[in-house]
C-alpha cells in the first residue's frame, strides 16, 4: 500500500483522503488503529513532500473544481 500511495502522490496532488469504518471495540490489540495512523502519516508526508510542488490553500475555502 505504501508504494501505491507514493506512486499516486508523485503523479497527482493529494487533495483529500479518508479512512472509514474503524471500530475500536473490535481492535483489541490496536493493530488497526496503528495501521490507520501510519497510513494517515504517509499520506500527509507524501502530500507535502513532492519536489517542486507547493501547498497552496484556497483562501476562500470554496472548491476550485469546476462542475
Rosetta blueprint (number, residue, H / E / L):
1 X L
2 X H
3 X H
4 X H
5 X H
6 X H
7 X H
8 X H
9 X H
10 X H
11 X H
12 X L
13 X L
14 X L
15 X L
16 X L
17 X L
18 X L
19 X L
20 X L
21 X L
22 X L
23 X L
24 X H
25 X H
26 X H
27 X L
28 X L
29 X L
30 X L
31 X H
32 X H
33 X H
34 X H
35 X H
36 X H
37 X H
38 X H
39 X H
40 X H
41 X H
42 X H
43 X H
44 X H
45 X H
46 X H
47 X H
48 X H
49 X L
50 X L
51 X L
52 X L
53 X L
54 X L
55 X L
56 X L
57 X L
58 X L
59 X L
60 X L
61 X L
62 X L
63 X L
64 X L
65 X L
66 X L
67 X L
